[in-house]
Amino acid sequence: MVWPFNVLPPLTDEEFKQWQTLLEDRTGISFERHKIILQTGLGQRMREIDCANYDDYYRIVCLNKGGALEWEALLRTLTVKETRFFRDEDAIEFVRKYLFKRMLSKDSGRSLELWSVACSTGEEPYSLAMLANDCIEGMGAKKFYGVMATDICQASLSEARKGRYPPRRLEFVDTGMQGRYFNVTESGCQVVEKIKNRVCFVQANIIELENLPVSDMDVIYCQNVLIYFKSWRRNEVLDELVKRLKPKGLLVLGMGEAVGWSNAMVERVKNDSVQAYQRIA
Ligand SMILES: C[S@@+](CC[C@H](N)C(=O)[O-])C[C@H]1O[C@@H](n2cnc3c(N)ncnc32)[C@H](O)[C@@H]1O
């Protein structure tokens, strides 16, 4: 059955509460003040599978068998995927300088380990890998580096793993980087193999970090995801992230993304345009 765009009624208060609770419990994302966004995302997916009733759809998503697949499909429509290469220029420059300093310091171990915490379609972790590669090659060093890239959304991760982007996505990549790190063809821009091979994409939910065996990171880069969380949950995630830094390792957030948060393991880096924290020891 094909039913018209406007048939789906608005969510009742009760339905909204039910969906908002489910989504926040499972992802950390709070839709409390974003009813229309939630309704639009649900409606989009329900139309795709011809489901005209919020309760029926809730039961499908919560089913023991098959519910997990539908949950993945719903995440595809509900998560905000916006990202781009070298998105936060100030933070990127800061990380570049930090990596150079780290390479020169005696704290630097045998490898550089970086983590893009909510990597979306891959532009952020590939940008970090390009920075690390520039740094290591620029210094003529023989150090290994790797970028761990995690996201809750399997569809975004599948896109990310391809490392292939339409040319307009390279708008903010300087020509030097474009030349070094992309093979440009008429059909698109492909991240070169030596960068692709350094990035490992893994599905992970940041509100369940205790299940993720990640530790000893030089840089943890976490931008534009905690803004969707309530502050108590954001603080819990940040407390988990700092445990996973090497001594003197760096946690980079988006500006204003950790208002009121502090943790004795880290100190805020003095910089007006970057929100970063360095692990003390
Ligand atoms: C706006 S994108 C940010 C992408 C990138 N970090 C940037 O700043 O350009 C937000 C990403 O957070 C992911 N996300 C949302 N909730 C998550 C969770 N609980 N665990 C892991 N990733 C999550 C979404 O799937 C989406 O890819």
The ligand as a MOL file (V3000), in Angstrom:
LIG
                    3D

  0  0  0     0  0            999 V3000
M  V30 BEGIN CTAB
M  V30 COUNTS 27 29 0 0 0
M  V30 BEGIN ATOM
M  V30 1 C 26.8300 15.4600 13.6650 0
M  V30 2 S 27.6560 13.9300 13.5200 0 CHG=1
M  V30 3 C 29.2810 14.4340 14.0190 0
M  V30 4 C 30.3460 13.9010 13.1170 0
M  V30 5 C 31.7670 14.3850 13.4470 0
M  V30 6 N 32.1450 14.0550 14.7820 0
M  V30 7 C 31.8850 15.8730 13.2130 0
M  V30 8 O 31.9510 16.6390 14.1670 0
M  V30 9 O 31.9180 16.2820 12.0550 0 CHG=-1
M  V30 10 C 27.0430 13.0650 14.9580 0
M  V30 11 C 27.3490 11.5750 14.9330 0
M  V30 12 O 27.1510 11.0490 16.2470 0
M  V30 13 C 26.6780 9.7250 16.1030 0
M  V30 14 N 26.0780 9.2860 17.3630 0
M  V30 15 C 24.9340 9.7070 17.9430 0
M  V30 16 N 24.7110 9.0630 19.0970 0
M  V30 17 C 25.7520 8.2150 19.2720 0
M  V30 18 C 26.0960 7.2740 20.2830 0
M  V30 19 N 25.3230 7.0680 21.3540 0
M  V30 20 N 27.2390 6.5720 20.1310 0
M  V30 21 C 28.0380 6.7570 19.0550 0
M  V30 22 N 27.7540 7.6270 18.0630 0
M  V30 23 C 26.6320 8.3640 18.1670 0
M  V30 24 C 25.6930 9.8270 14.9400 0
M  V30 25 O 25.4290 8.5750 14.3590 0
M  V30 26 C 26.4400 10.7960 14.0010 0
M  V30 27 O 27.2200 10.1070 13.0720 0
M  V30 END ATOM
M  V30 BEGIN BOND
M  V30 1 1 1 2
M  V30 2 1 2 3
M  V30 3 1 2 10
M  V30 4 1 3 4
M  V30 5 1 4 5
M  V30 6 1 5 6
M  V30 7 1 5 7
M  V30 8 2 7 8
M  V30 9 1 7 9
M  V30 10 1 10 11
M  V30 11 1 11 12
M  V30 12 1 11 26
M  V30 13 1 12 13
M  V30 14 1 13 14
M  V30 15 1 13 24
M  V30 16 1 14 15
M  V30 17 1 14 23
M  V30 18 2 15 16
M  V30 19 1 16 17
M  V30 20 1 17 18
M  V30 21 2 17 23
M  V30 22 1 18 19
M  V30 23 2 18 20
M  V30 24 1 20 21
M  V30 25 2 21 22
M  V30 26 1 22 23
M  V30 27 1 24 25
M  V30 28 1 24 26
M  V30 29 1 26 27
M  V30 END BOND
M  V30 END CTAB
M  END
